[in-house]
Amino acid sequence: MQRKQTYVFSEIEEYREMLENRHLRTKNLFVLILTTILGIAVVTYMFITRYELNATLSLMTGFIVVILFNFACLAYGQENHRFNQMNQYTTTLGVFGIALAMIFIFKSPSMIATLFIAYAITAFYQDMKAMLLSNAFLLFAVIAILFKFPEYLDFANSGADNDFGVPFFFLVFIIILTISSYIIIKQKRFFYNQIALSKETEFRNIDLMIDLQKQATGKTIDLAKYYESVSEFAKAFTKKIETENVLQEKIQLLQELENHTSYATLLAKYPQYSKEDFDHLDDLLMGNHEKLMKLAIKISFAKDVHVKKREIFSETQFKSFNHQHDSLDIKILAFAVFYTSLKRGNAMMRPLTEEEIYNVLVYTDYYYTIDPRIMHIYQENNQVFDDIVTDDLGRRGK
Amino acid sequence: MMNNFFRRFFNTEFLPMSEVKKIKITLVMFFLLIITAITIPFSFFFKYDLIVKIIVLAALVLGFILIALLIRWNKISAAAQVSIVYTIALTVYYTGGTSSFYGYLFFFIALTIIIFYQEIYSYLSFGTLVVALGMYFIYMHQADLMAVEDIANSFYIYAIILFTFYLIFLVQILYNEKIYIDLNYDWVKMNHLIARYQDSSLSYLNELDKKSRIQPSYEDVRFQKAVGDVSIFLSEQFRENGKEIINVRDLYLYIHERGLKKILENEEFSVATKKIANRLDKFLLNGRTDMTSMIFNFYTKFRSTAPLKENRYEYALDKLTQKRDEQIIALALLYQYLASEMSGFDEWDRMDRPLSHQEIAELMMSPEMEEFFSAELIAFFKDNGDLFEKYLARKS
């Protein structure tokens, strides 16, 4: 059975979801504004044309319920993002419900296209489940109109071509709309994934750099000296503002955490703190791969990083062995160099096994960085690749 | 081939824009093929002369071939534009030939195809044109679009709905454009930053290799042979004489030896060779290139990493801690790192020295630091700069 394609770093899922939720709130707001405008337009039209009061009030109630529910979800969504997610589905149902009601109330073919408006509004969410819900509703409504309520399409001057043309082009329209929404949703995911992936790549590359630096220079940070100076600084600062030195206890505590003093010892020494406090303070440590160390490195590298306008959306930013303008020979050679390098290893990394390479190349996003033809050959013959390189690098039998 | 297409289609979120565009145009081609095919029986109902029908159908076939050729020549953007024009031409042909309700549906189909490409200028130009054509169609055929029993002036509803559909997607495309530019900007910026880390990592790695007397891979004969043999094996799956690829490998190794600039300046090399050399440049192993970046990133997968925490990618100091005393201590530690460790770049963009107080002060005031420190914290640093310098700066 084929394994599902995933990202090389599983850690990115949570962050991607967070990014999606961050934008979902704005999308909810857009949908709310659009629904409100449409609601006002429809109800005003019905009042002006002196439509039946019952029908007008029913539709008005429908719009008000959807709008109020949106407001409520936006408010609660600040506390819990699940309200924003739930709002997508309830609004989709609400908007399609209103569109259907309009078709039944007005009994005019011109109103059938309100279903498309409902689809357009809910397409704003760019969410797979909301899209499925919209499609199901749209398909159901169109089938119902075509087969159950054909009188809504009883035109004054209808030709024979209309009998076939209407269902056929409805079908074509729904399929194109579905595929279009599907790809647009996936495209959105691509951007969120790239951001999340680059965050994880950065995280791991900083770790790698710290280790390589240590190995190459043999130097480590003199933490004792750091804390000694910070203590002096704290003393001088509190003296300057004429208060007692409230910073000293925290400095001592941080230093003990740096020295890996056990939580049990720390709890006995600092009873006013909890384990959670120590966990939280871990982010402010300087040694090894701790957060503050990473922040220090990030700060020193962040200056003067400029992005040129032409670099945005540029294909060259996407690292790959499958650039569309490269010839097949170049793609083959690039793959051969990459594969052999992984097998060879270097001072920072042991040679990788065939299984390790295969699993990443075939089942993660790396799959799409290689020409599909080359990938296919590799998948079919990976053992041959392994044998060639193992023999040539002289590792057979080791 | 179909399998590969579907695999790519269902995994579009892994593909860069150009690949997605290719998938989009292939799908649009498929739909245009169906619609064009169905146009032949529909033409019998259209109010055109036979000769007009034949000319239009022939032109549509030619248009279709043109799109296919453009895709083959890798002119994806041009193919997309031609496919939009093709769709509009089909719309004009249909709506000029019939006054039926499905003619009205055709405007939505045309708009959806334009929306599919998600290009603001195409939507503003071609999309507006489609809406204008739609308005004209509705105005000209208002009587035919009315049901036996219909609401008064229903043609206004047709027009308003078409225009609203266009408007909603216009807002959506504008919004998408904005967030995609923002996300892409952040992504490119992050790429630059990662490239800088990898520059440093690579120089440390070279130092380590030198210390351990390990040859760089591109100079290692066994590595060169392995690359050659893998390339030949792959190449032989495509052509009879796979050994020709060794010329490309040799050129690749030669660039490491001589440098790209010298090869490009050398008149003895043909233009074709120089082009290949230029394209190979991003895959070299003796500097920070796409190749070394991808190798580094691949390796990091196999290194142990800290367990996942909610704030894994959070670096802003006021997000790491909201307590003022902890922020001050952290700021002092950060200052000391910058003042004691290799944090300053030389003119060749290599990190080679600690920063002076003046340099740290400049760094702290730079706009890049807004990402890490709150305005209050920067103000605190400014107000107490003398203390930072006196107690935490490196003593010469």
Boltz contact constraints between the chains, C-beta under 6 A:
constraints:
  - contact:
      token1: [A, 5]
      token2: [B, 11]
      max_distance: 6.0
  - contact:
      token1: [A, 8]
      token2: [B, 301]
      max_distance: 6.0
  - contact:
      token1: [A, 11]
      token2: [B, 308]
      max_distance: 6.0
  - contact:
      token1: [A, 106]
      token2: [B, 151]
      max_distance: 6.0
  - contact:
      token1: [A, 108]
      token2: [B, 150]
      max_distance: 6.0
  - contact:
      token1: [A, 108]
      token2: [B, 151]
      max_distance: 6.0
  - contact:
      token1: [A, 108]
      token2: [B, 154]
      max_distance: 6.0
  - contact:
      token1: [A, 109]
      token2: [B, 147]
      max_distance: 6.0
  - contact:
      token1: [A, 110]
      token2: [B, 154]
      max_distance: 6.0
  - contact:
      token1: [A, 110]
      token2: [B, 157]
      max_distance: 6.0
  - contact:
      token1: [A, 110]
      token2: [B, 158]
      max_distance: 6.0
  - contact:
      token1: [A, 113]
      token2: [B, 161]
      max_distance: 6.0
  - contact:
      token1: [A, 116]
      token2: [B, 108]
      max_distance: 6.0
  - contact:
      token1: [A, 116]
      token2: [B, 165]
      max_distance: 6.0
  - contact:
      token1: [A, 117]
      token2: [B, 164]
      max_distance: 6.0
  - contact:
      token1: [A, 117]
      token2: [B, 165]
      max_distance: 6.0
  - contact:
      token1: [A, 120]
      token2: [B, 165]
      max_distance: 6.0
  - contact:
      token1: [A, 120]
      token2: [B, 168]
      max_distance: 6.0
  - contact:
      token1: [A, 120]
      token2: [B, 169]
      max_distance: 6.0
  - contact:
      token1: [A, 124]
      token2: [B, 172]
      max_distance: 6.0
  - contact:
      token1: [A, 154]
      token2: [B, 147]
      max_distance: 6.0
  - contact:
      token1: [A, 154]
      token2: [B, 148]
      max_distance: 6.0
  - contact:
      token1: [A, 155]
      token2: [B, 147]
      max_distance: 6.0
  - contact:
      token1: [A, 156]
      token2: [B, 146]
      max_distance: 6.0
  - contact:
      token1: [A, 156]
      token2: [B, 148]
      max_distance: 6.0
  - contact:
      token1: [A, 157]
      token2: [B, 144]
      max_distance: 6.0
  - contact:
      token1: [A, 159]
      token2: [B, 100]
      max_distance: 6.0
  - contact:
      token1: [A, 161]
      token2: [B, 45]
      max_distance: 6.0
  - contact:
      token1: [A, 162]
      token2: [B, 100]
      max_distance: 6.0
  - contact:
      token1: [A, 165]
      token2: [B, 100]
      max_distance: 6.0
  - contact:
      token1: [A, 165]
      token2: [B, 102]
      max_distance: 6.0
  - contact:
      token1: [A, 166]
      token2: [B, 101]
      max_distance: 6.0
  - contact:
      token1: [A, 166]
      token2: [B, 102]
      max_distance: 6.0
  - contact:
      token1: [A, 169]
      token2: [B, 102]
      max_distance: 6.0
  - contact:
      token1: [A, 169]
      token2: [B, 105]
      max_distance: 6.0
  - contact:
      token1: [A, 173]
      token2: [B, 105]
      max_distance: 6.0
  - contact:
      token1: [A, 173]
      token2: [B, 108]
      max_distance: 6.0
  - contact:
      token1: [A, 173]
      token2: [B, 109]
      max_distance: 6.0
  - contact:
      token1: [A, 176]
      token2: [B, 31]
      max_distance: 6.0
  - contact:
      token1: [A, 176]
      token2: [B, 112]
      max_distance: 6.0
  - contact:
      token1: [A, 177]
      token2: [B, 112]
      max_distance: 6.0
  - contact:
      token1: [A, 179]
      token2: [B, 27]
      max_distance: 6.0
  - contact:
      token1: [A, 180]
      token2: [B, 112]
      max_distance: 6.0
  - contact:
      token1: [A, 180]
      token2: [B, 116]
      max_distance: 6.0
  - contact:
      token1: [A, 183]
      token2: [B, 12]
      max_distance: 6.0
  - contact:
      token1: [A, 186]
      token2: [B, 12]
      max_distance: 6.0
  - contact:
      token1: [A, 186]
      token2: [B, 13]
      max_distance: 6.0
  - contact:
      token1: [A, 187]
      token2: [B, 20]
      max_distance: 6.0
  - contact:
      token1: [A, 189]
      token2: [B, 13]
      max_distance: 6.0
  - contact:
      token1: [A, 190]
      token2: [B, 13]
      max_distance: 6.0
  - contact:
      token1: [A, 191]
      token2: [B, 180]
      max_distance: 6.0
  - contact:
      token1: [A, 191]
      token2: [B, 183]
      max_distance: 6.0
  - contact:
      token1: [A, 193]
      token2: [B, 13]
      max_distance: 6.0
  - contact:
      token1: [A, 194]
      token2: [B, 187]
      max_distance: 6.0
  - contact:
      token1: [A, 195]
      token2: [B, 183]
      max_distance: 6.0
  - contact:
      token1: [A, 195]
      token2: [B, 186]
      max_distance: 6.0
  - contact:
      token1: [A, 195]
      token2: [B, 187]
      max_distance: 6.0
  - contact:
      token1: [A, 198]
      token2: [B, 187]
      max_distance: 6.0
  - contact:
      token1: [A, 198]
      token2: [B, 190]
      max_distance: 6.0
  - contact:
      token1: [A, 199]
      token2: [B, 313]
      max_distance: 6.0
  - contact:
      token1: [A, 201]
      token2: [B, 194]
      max_distance: 6.0
  - contact:
      token1: [A, 201]
      token2: [B, 297]
      max_distance: 6.0
  - contact:
      token1: [A, 202]
      token2: [B, 194]
      max_distance: 6.0
  - contact:
      token1: [A, 204]
      token2: [B, 300]
      max_distance: 6.0
  - contact:
      token1: [A, 205]
      token2: [B, 194]
      max_distance: 6.0
  - contact:
      token1: [A, 205]
      token2: [B, 197]
      max_distance: 6.0
  - contact:
      token1: [A, 208]
      token2: [B, 201]
      max_distance: 6.0
  - contact:
      token1: [A, 208]
      token2: [B, 300]
      max_distance: 6.0
  - contact:
      token1: [A, 209]
      token2: [B, 197]
      max_distance: 6.0
  - contact:
      token1: [A, 209]
      token2: [B, 200]
      max_distance: 6.0
  - contact:
      token1: [A, 209]
      token2: [B, 201]
      max_distance: 6.0
  - contact:
      token1: [A, 212]
      token2: [B, 201]
      max_distance: 6.0
  - contact:
      token1: [A, 212]
      token2: [B, 204]
      max_distance: 6.0
  - contact:
      token1: [A, 212]
      token2: [B, 205]
      max_distance: 6.0
  - contact:
      token1: [A, 213]
      token2: [B, 204]
      max_distance: 6.0
  - contact:
      token1: [A, 215]
      token2: [B, 208]
      max_distance: 6.0
  - contact:
      token1: [A, 216]
      token2: [B, 204]
      max_distance: 6.0
  - contact:
      token1: [A, 216]
      token2: [B, 207]
      max_distance: 6.0
  - contact:
      token1: [A, 216]
      token2: [B, 208]
      max_distance: 6.0
  - contact:
      token1: [A, 226]
      token2: [B, 336]
      max_distance: 6.0
  - contact:
      token1: [A, 229]
      token2: [B, 336]
      max_distance: 6.0
  - contact:
      token1: [A, 229]
      token2: [B, 391]
      max_distance: 6.0
  - contact:
      token1: [A, 229]
      token2: [B, 392]
      max_distance: 6.0
  - contact:
      token1: [A, 230]
      token2: [B, 332]
      max_distance: 6.0
  - contact:
      token1: [A, 232]
      token2: [B, 391]
      max_distance: 6.0
  - contact:
      token1: [A, 233]
      token2: [B, 332]
      max_distance: 6.0
  - contact:
      token1: [A, 233]
      token2: [B, 391]
      max_distance: 6.0
  - contact:
      token1: [A, 233]
      token2: [B, 392]
      max_distance: 6.0
  - contact:
      token1: [A, 236]
      token2: [B, 387]
      max_distance: 6.0
  - contact:
      token1: [A, 236]
      token2: [B, 391]
      max_distance: 6.0
  - contact:
      token1: [A, 237]
      token2: [B, 387]
      max_distance: 6.0
  - contact:
      token1: [A, 247]
      token2: [B, 325]
      max_distance: 6.0
  - contact:
      token1: [A, 247]
      token2: [B, 329]
      max_distance: 6.0
  - contact:
      token1: [A, 250]
      token2: [B, 325]
      max_distance: 6.0
  - contact:
      token1: [A, 250]
      token2: [B, 329]
      max_distance: 6.0
  - contact:
      token1: [A, 251]
      token2: [B, 329]
      max_distance: 6.0
  - contact:
      token1: [A, 283]
      token2: [B, 320]
      max_distance: 6.0
  - contact:
      token1: [A, 284]
      token2: [B, 326]
      max_distance: 6.0
  - contact:
      token1: [A, 284]
      token2: [B, 330]
      max_distance: 6.0
  - contact:
      token1: [A, 286]
      token2: [B, 333]
      max_distance: 6.0
  - contact:
      token1: [A, 292]
      token2: [B, 330]
      max_distance: 6.0
  - contact:
      token1: [A, 295]
      token2: [B, 315]
      max_distance: 6.0
  - contact:
      token1: [A, 296]
      token2: [B, 334]
      max_distance: 6.0
  - contact:
      token1: [A, 296]
      token2: [B, 337]
      max_distance: 6.0
  - contact:
      token1: [A, 298]
      token2: [B, 315]
      max_distance: 6.0
  - contact:
      token1: [A, 300]
      token2: [B, 343]
      max_distance: 6.0
  - contact:
      token1: [A, 301]
      token2: [B, 193]
      max_distance: 6.0
  - contact:
      token1: [A, 301]
      token2: [B, 196]
      max_distance: 6.0
  - contact:
      token1: [A, 302]
      token2: [B, 368]
      max_distance: 6.0
  - contact:
      token1: [A, 303]
      token2: [B, 363]
      max_distance: 6.0
  - contact:
      token1: [A, 303]
      token2: [B, 368]
      max_distance: 6.0
  - contact:
      token1: [A, 305]
      token2: [B, 189]
      max_distance: 6.0
  - contact:
      token1: [A, 305]
      token2: [B, 192]
      max_distance: 6.0
  - contact:
      token1: [A, 305]
      token2: [B, 193]
      max_distance: 6.0
  - contact:
      token1: [A, 307]
      token2: [B, 185]
      max_distance: 6.0
  - contact:
      token1: [A, 307]
      token2: [B, 188]
      max_distance: 6.0
  - contact:
      token1: [A, 307]
      token2: [B, 189]
      max_distance: 6.0
  - contact:
      token1: [A, 311]
      token2: [B, 188]
      max_distance: 6.0
  - contact:
      token1: [A, 312]
      token2: [B, 184]
      max_distance: 6.0
  - contact:
      token1: [A, 312]
      token2: [B, 185]
      max_distance: 6.0
  - contact:
      token1: [A, 313]
      token2: [B, 184]
      max_distance: 6.0
  - contact:
      token1: [A, 315]
      token2: [B, 18]
      max_distance: 6.0
  - contact:
      token1: [A, 317]
      token2: [B, 188]
      max_distance: 6.0
  - contact:
      token1: [A, 317]
      token2: [B, 191]
      max_distance: 6.0
  - contact:
      token1: [A, 318]
      token2: [B, 16]
      max_distance: 6.0
  - contact:
      token1: [A, 319]
      token2: [B, 290]
      max_distance: 6.0
  - contact:
      token1: [A, 319]
      token2: [B, 293]
      max_distance: 6.0
  - contact:
      token1: [A, 319]
      token2: [B, 294]
      max_distance: 6.0
  - contact:
      token1: [A, 324]
      token2: [B, 18]
      max_distance: 6.0
  - contact:
      token1: [A, 324]
      token2: [B, 74]
      max_distance: 6.0
  - contact:
      token1: [A, 326]
      token2: [B, 279]
      max_distance: 6.0
  - contact:
      token1: [A, 329]
      token2: [B, 245]
      max_distance: 6.0
  - contact:
      token1: [A, 329]
      token2: [B, 248]
      max_distance: 6.0
  - contact:
      token1: [A, 330]
      token2: [B, 279]
      max_distance: 6.0
  - contact:
      token1: [A, 332]
      token2: [B, 231]
      max_distance: 6.0
  - contact:
      token1: [A, 332]
      token2: [B, 234]
      max_distance: 6.0
  - contact:
      token1: [A, 332]
      token2: [B, 235]
      max_distance: 6.0
  - contact:
      token1: [A, 333]
      token2: [B, 231]
      max_distance: 6.0
  - contact:
      token1: [A, 333]
      token2: [B, 248]
      max_distance: 6.0
  - contact:
      token1: [A, 333]
      token2: [B, 249]
      max_distance: 6.0
  - contact:
      token1: [A, 333]
      token2: [B, 252]
      max_distance: 6.0
  - contact:
      token1: [A, 334]
      token2: [B, 283]
      max_distance: 6.0
  - contact:
      token1: [A, 336]
      token2: [B, 227]
      max_distance: 6.0
  - contact:
      token1: [A, 336]
      token2: [B, 230]
      max_distance: 6.0
  - contact:
      token1: [A, 336]
      token2: [B, 231]
      max_distance: 6.0
  - contact:
      token1: [A, 337]
      token2: [B, 227]
      max_distance: 6.0
  - contact:
      token1: [A, 340]
      token2: [B, 226]
      max_distance: 6.0
  - contact:
      token1: [A, 340]
      token2: [B, 227]
      max_distance: 6.0
  - contact:
      token1: [A, 341]
      token2: [B, 295]
      max_distance: 6.0
  - contact:
      token1: [A, 344]
      token2: [B, 217]
      max_distance: 6.0
  - contact:
      token1: [A, 344]
      token2: [B, 223]
      max_distance: 6.0
  - contact:
      token1: [A, 347]
      token2: [B, 205]
      max_distance: 6.0
  - contact:
      token1: [A, 347]
      token2: [B, 208]
      max_distance: 6.0
  - contact:
      token1: [A, 347]
      token2: [B, 209]
      max_distance: 6.0
  - contact:
      token1: [A, 347]
      token2: [B, 212]
      max_distance: 6.0
  - contact:
      token1: [A, 348]
      token2: [B, 205]
      max_distance: 6.0
  - contact:
      token1: [A, 349]
      token2: [B, 299]
      max_distance: 6.0
  - contact:
      token1: [A, 365]
      token2: [B, 14]
      max_distance: 6.0
  - contact:
      token1: [A, 368]
      token2: [B, 14]
      max_distance: 6.0
  - contact:
      token1: [A, 368]
      token2: [B, 15]
      max_distance: 6.0
  - contact:
      token1: [A, 372]
      token2: [B, 4]
      max_distance: 6.0
  - contact:
      token1: [A, 377]
      token2: [B, 237]
      max_distance: 6.0
  - contact:
      token1: [A, 388]
      token2: [B, 229]
      max_distance: 6.0
  - contact:
      token1: [A, 388]
      token2: [B, 230]
      max_distance: 6.0
  - contact:
      token1: [A, 389]
      token2: [B, 226]
      max_distance: 6.0
  - contact:
      token1: [A, 392]
      token2: [B, 222]
      max_distance: 6.0
  - contact:
      token1: [A, 392]
      token2: [B, 225]
      max_distance: 6.0
  - contact:
      token1: [A, 392]
      token2: [B, 226]
      max_distance: 6.0
  - contact:
      token1: [A, 392]
      token2: [B, 229]
      max_distance: 6.0
  - contact:
      token1: [A, 393]
      token2: [B, 222]
      max_distance: 6.0
  - contact:
      token1: [A, 393]
      token2: [B, 226]
      max_distance: 6.0
  - contact:
      token1: [A, 394]
      token2: [B, 222]
      max_distance: 6.0
